[in-house]
Amino acid sequence: MKKIITSFLLLSSVAFSKETILVQGAMDMEVDYLIKSLENPTKNHIGGWTFWKGNIGEHDVIVSRTEVGLVNAAAATAIGIERYNPTIIINQGTSGGHDSSLHTGDIVLGTEVVNIGAIRTERKEEGISENMRDGIFFDVVQRLRDKDNNLTTHKVFKSDLSLIKVAKNIKYTNGKISEGVIGSADQWNREIERIKYLNTTFKTMTEEMESVAVAQTAKAYDIPFLAVRVLSNTEIHNEDFNPKTALWCQEFTLDVIKNIK
């Protein structure tokens, strides 16, 4: 009887800790390693987006190639949620550095993510030059309604603290791990003054093109979310794009998944 009870408790523990994890990358180079890491993978193409479902350890894992940009990321996330019912969403991939303390290969855990392209301007008469510093954050694009039709406006979206805790304790040898703000927009900024402006205004450590759309969609469905971004380049230090960083980020993310209990 004791052996039966012990076996039952072990099985219950495994069942309780099992998660369904939707893990995303925008490009092939950002998902190839994760796909290869799946046990018994199956591929599903829905609209313009592709998903691979399998197992990593005790977890059901769906790898989503979102394609690039906020619209693609939001659509792929909504489809992934409706089709696979994930209990956790992880968005990961490459990014461009904003913070002078960071270099290529460093990883940023997005404690907060923000839409750095959400800007409105006040009227200026013809002949008056534009100035990016006159822009005002347009937080209306980050509004959400709950099931009771209550409207909330979000300055930022936040990664789940328990997932941050797991991620920051992962051993990583290709750079350092930092926690901070990740900025998202359909932009690739290379102007030093603009990067410094974004860093000063939004406190961004790095920029990319998907995380905030995923975070906002996850928030709408009340699903725990984590943003993981590796610096693939940084104009601040004149460090060019390094494609190896996409693999490093996936290796790190895979270790995060394996350590989720």
N, C-alpha and C positions, 0 to 999 in steps of 0.2 A: 504493500500500500504506500509506504514511504517513497519508493522509487517512482510510483505512478504520480504522486503529488508533486515530487520534485520535477519530473518531466513536464507536467502540466504547467508548473510555474515558469519553467524555462521557455516553453512555447508561448505562454501568455506574454512574457517579457519581450520576445521577438516580435510578436504581433503588435504589441503596443507601440514599439519604437519604429516600426516601419512607416516610411513616408513616401509620398508620391511627389517627386521633385521635377519641376520644369526648369531646365537649365538652358540658357540662350547664348547665342553668338550671332553676329550679323553676317559674317562672311565665312566661306569654307575654311579658311585658315584659322578661324576662331572656334570651329566646332569639330574639325576632323579628328583630333585626338580624343575628344569626349565620345564621339561616335564609335571609334575603335575600342574604347574602354567598356562599352556596353556588353553585357552578357545577353545572348539570344535576341539580338536587335531585329525589329521590324520597321519598315519605312512606310510613311504615309504622306502623300502630297495632297494638300488642301488649298484650293485657290492658287495663290502664288507663293505658298509657304510650305516648307518641308519639315517633317517631324520624324525622329527615330525613337522608338520606345524599346526599352530593355531593362536590365537590372544592373545595379552597382552595389555589391554587397547585399544587404537586406532590403534596400530601397528600390522601388520602381522609379525609373528615371526616364524622362522624355527630353531628348536633345532637340532644340528648336533652332533652325537657321532662320532668323527673323528677316534677313536682308537689311540694307542700310537705311537709316533714317527713322524719324519719329512716327510717321504714318505706318510704315512697315512694322515697326516694333509694337505699336499699339494693336494693330490688327492681328499679328502673330500671337500676341499674348492673349487677346480675347478668344481667339480660336483655340489656342492651347488650353485655356481654362475650361471652355465649354466642352471640348472633346475629351480631355483627360482628367479633369477635376484634381489638379495638383493641390497639395497641402503646403508646398513651399515653392517660391519662384526665385531663381538666381539669374541675374543678368551679368555677363562677364565679357571681357574682350579688351581690345587695345584702346589707347587714348593718348591725347597730347597734353604735356605738362604745362601747368600754370604757375606752380609754386617753385620758387628758386631753391628750396631745400631738397627738391626731388630730382632724380635723374632717371634715364631710360632703364627699365627693368624693375623700378620700384612699383609697389602695388598700393593702390588706394582703396580702402573699404569705405564705401559711401554711406557714412552715418546719415548724411542728407544728400538729396539730389534735387536739382533745380533747373528750370527751363531758362537758360540764359539768352534765348532768342525771343522771349516774351517781352517786347519793348513797345511802348507807344511814345509818340512825341507830341509836344505842344505846337500850335501853329506858328510858323515863321513866314514872313512875307518873302516874296520872290526877291532873289538877290542876296538874301542872308544865308551864309554857308551853313551846311549841316554840321553837327558835332555829336559824335556818338555819346559823349558824356552828358548830353542833354536828355537822353532817353530815360523813361520812367518805367519801372518794372510793371508789367501788365499781368497781374496775378489772376485776372478773370479766366485765363486759359487753364488754370489749375483748380477750377471749382468742381465740386462733386455734389450730387444729390444722394441722400441715403434712401432707404426703402420707405421712409415716412415723408419723402419729398422735402426734407430739410436741406438747405443749401449751405455748404461750407467752402470757404476759400482757403487754399493752402499756399503759404509762402514757399514751402519746401515739402518734399516727401521723405520719409525716414526709413532706413533699413531696420529690420527687426533686431533688437538688442541681443537676443539669445543667439542669433546667427552671427552677428558681429563678434560676440564672445568666442564662438567656435573658430571663426576665421582668423582672428588675431593671435590665436594660440597655435596656428599651423606653422611648422618649420618651413622657411623659404630661404633659399640660398642665392637667388639671382638679384637680390636687391633688398630694400627694407620695406616693411609694412607700415602704412600710416592710416589714420582714420581722419575723415574730413568730408568736405563738400565736393561732389562731382557735378559738373555743369553739362547740360545736354542742349543741343540745337542742331538744326540742319546746316551746320557750318564747319569749316576747317580753317581755323584762324592761325595765321603765321606772322601777323604784324605784332611786333613786340609791345608797342604802346597799347594796342587793343587787348592783348593778353594780360598785361599789367592792370588795365582798367577793369577787366572781368574779375581778375583775382582780388582786386581791391573792393569792388562793388559787391560781389557775390561770395567772396571768400573761397572761391573755387581752387582746388588743388590740381584738377585736370579737367579736360573736356572730351566729350564724345557725342554720339548722335542717337542714342537709344534709351538710356537708363531711365530718364524721367518719364517717358511714355509708358514704360513697363511698370514703374513704381506707381504711377497714377492709376493704371488699370488694375494692378494688384490691390491697391487701396480701395478701389470701387467694389471689388469682390471680397475684401477683408481677408486677403491671403498674405501670410508673412513673406517678406521680400528682402533680398540682399543684392547690393550692387558691388561688384568686384571689377576693378579696372587696373590694368598694368600700363605704365608709361611706355609706349612704343617709340616715342620721340618727344623732344622738348625744344622748342625754339629758344627758350630762355637761356639754354646752355649750348645752342646750335648743334644739338644731337639729332641726327637724321633717323628716319623710320627704320626700326630693326624688326624684321618679320619673326625672328625667333621669340620675341616677347609674347606673341599669340599662343605659342606652345607653352611657355612658362606659366601664363595665366590659366590655361586649361589644366595643367598639372596641379597648380595650386588649388583650383576649384574642385578638382577630383578629390584631393585630400580633404577639403572642406566637407564634401558630400559623404565621404567615408567616415568622418568624425561626427556627423549629425546623429545623435542618439534619441 
